[in-house]
Amino acid sequence: MTMQLQLWLGAAGAAVLAVVSGLGQHRRSKRKRIDDVGFVPWQLIQVLAMIGAAILVSLALNMR
């Protein structure tokens, strides 16, 4: 497996993680009992996953 393919797979994984964390944040904002406290920082995970995906895509595009 080439390095470029590994970068693309990592970018795809980070994008999937960003989508899943977006769904988690949506579920948290629509919960019925607002007093239930969540402990997973979904927004932070989503932002970090999107930054990671952007970096990996950039690296994959610049590989020769």
Secondary structure, DSSP 8 states (H G I E B T S, - for coil): --HHHHHHHHHHHHHHHHHHHHHHHHHHHT-S-TT----S-HHHHHHHHHHHHHHHHHHHHH--
